[in-house]
């Protein structure tokens, strides 16, 4: 037991002594990016295609993904919501008269 107590401080001292060398090997510190991408759904793909912008409100955009997901923003891209149509979308269309209606075509619809 005494051996363990003396080994822990010695190990901690060795790690602290090597910290500057390890930090230099990792390169200079990086600033945090506020515009960085973040994952909002399952991985494994990610090709975004067939964007459609609402003729009623340019802040409303839908975008299809090759992994069956569809993303929609109602605030010009500040935030996005993902939903699934059961298959990758092949096209989108906004109803010319009703701004609340968006049409989508997929092999599942």
C-alpha positions as semicolon CSV with decimal commas, in nm:
position;residue;x (nm);y (nm);z (nm)
1;X;0,000;0,000;0,000
2;X;0,284;0,244;0,082
3;X;0,432;0,174;-0,259
4;X;0,111;0,290;-0,430
5;X;0,094;0,611;-0,230
6;X;0,445;0,715;-0,332
7;X;0,397;0,604;-0,694
8;X;0,095;0,830;-0,752
9;X;0,272;1,157;-0,663
10;X;0,578;1,051;-0,863
11;X;0,361;0,974;-1,166
12;X;0,176;1,304;-1,129
13;X;0,508;1,493;-1,108
14;X;0,636;1,317;-1,421
15;X;0,320;1,405;-1,614
16;X;0,336;1,769;-1,504
17;X;0,702;1,789;-1,601
18;X;0,629;1,656;-1,949
19;X;0,320;1,877;-2,007
20;X;0,509;2,163;-2,183
21;X;0,668;1,917;-2,426
22;X;0,335;1,751;-2,496
23;X;0,165;2,086;-2,551
24;X;0,434;2,186;-2,799
25;X;0,389;1,860;-2,988
26;X;0,017;1,928;-3,025
27;X;0,079;2,270;-3,176
28;X;-0,041;2,612;-3,070
29;X;-0,377;2,639;-2,896
30;X;-0,670;2,702;-3,127
31;X;-0,946;2,954;-3,075
32;X;-1,300;2,822;-3,041
33;X;-1,495;2,875;-3,364
34;X;-1,845;3,007;-3,321
35;X;-1,936;2,915;-3,680
36;X;-1,824;2,553;-3,655
37;X;-2,043;2,270;-3,787
38;X;-2,209;2,037;-3,540
39;X;-2,379;1,703;-3,587
40;X;-2,759;1,722;-3,567
41;X;-2,848;1,374;-3,683
42;X;-2,711;1,028;-3,749
43;X;-2,385;1,000;-3,938
44;X;-2,286;0,786;-4,234
45;X;-2,348;1,019;-4,523
46;X;-2,423;1,377;-4,557
47;X;-2,445;1,479;-4,920
48;X;-2,684;1,770;-4,920
49;X;-2,883;1,821;-5,239
50;X;-3,191;1,973;-5,395
51;X;-3,224;2,288;-5,187
52;X;-3,548;2,476;-5,234
53;X;-3,616;2,831;-5,116
54;X;-3,969;2,941;-5,046
55;X;-4,100;3,202;-5,291
56;X;-4,316;3,329;-5,005
57;X;-4,034;3,378;-4,752
58;X;-3,664;3,346;-4,845
59;X;-3,583;3,249;-4,484
60;X;-3,767;2,918;-4,536
61;X;-3,540;2,661;-4,702
62;X;-3,562;2,282;-4,734
63;X;-3,262;2,066;-4,818
64;X;-3,249;1,694;-4,889
65;X;-2,981;1,455;-4,770
66;X;-2,866;1,130;-4,929
67;X;-2,943;0,945;-4,604
68;X;-3,324;1,002;-4,621
69;X;-3,312;1,303;-4,393
70;X;-3,460;1,638;-4,487
71;X;-3,361;1,961;-4,318
72;X;-3,574;2,271;-4,291
73;X;-3,496;2,618;-4,164
74;X;-3,747;2,891;-4,105
75;X;-3,496;3,151;-3,991
76;X;-3,256;3,170;-4,285
77;X;-3,022;2,897;-4,163
78;X;-2,973;3,007;-3,802
79;X;-3,134;2,681;-3,689
80;X;-3,234;2,364;-3,873
81;X;-3,475;2,080;-3,796
82;X;-3,431;1,733;-3,944
83;X;-3,712;1,496;-4,037
84;X;-3,728;1,172;-4,233
85;X;-3,938;1,103;-4,543
86;X;-3,850;0,732;-4,562
87;X;-3,629;0,768;-4,869
88;X;-3,394;1,032;-5,011
89;X;-3,598;1,316;-5,164
90;X;-3,578;1,371;-5,538
91;X;-3,743;1,714;-5,543
92;X;-3,925;1,980;-5,343
93;X;-4,183;2,238;-5,446
94;X;-4,363;2,511;-5,258
95;X;-4,733;2,552;-5,314
96;X;-4,776;2,875;-5,512
97;X;-5,083;2,982;-5,313
98;X;-5,037;2,836;-4,964
99;X;-4,705;2,921;-4,796
100;X;-4,764;2,646;-4,537
101;X;-4,753;2,364;-4,796
102;X;-4,430;2,208;-4,923
103;X;-4,439;1,915;-5,164
104;X;-4,168;1,648;-5,170
105;X;-4,115;1,350;-5,397
106;X;-3,939;1,033;-5,287
107;X;-3,969;0,667;-5,375
108;X;-4,162;0,626;-5,047
109;X;-4,419;0,901;-5,113
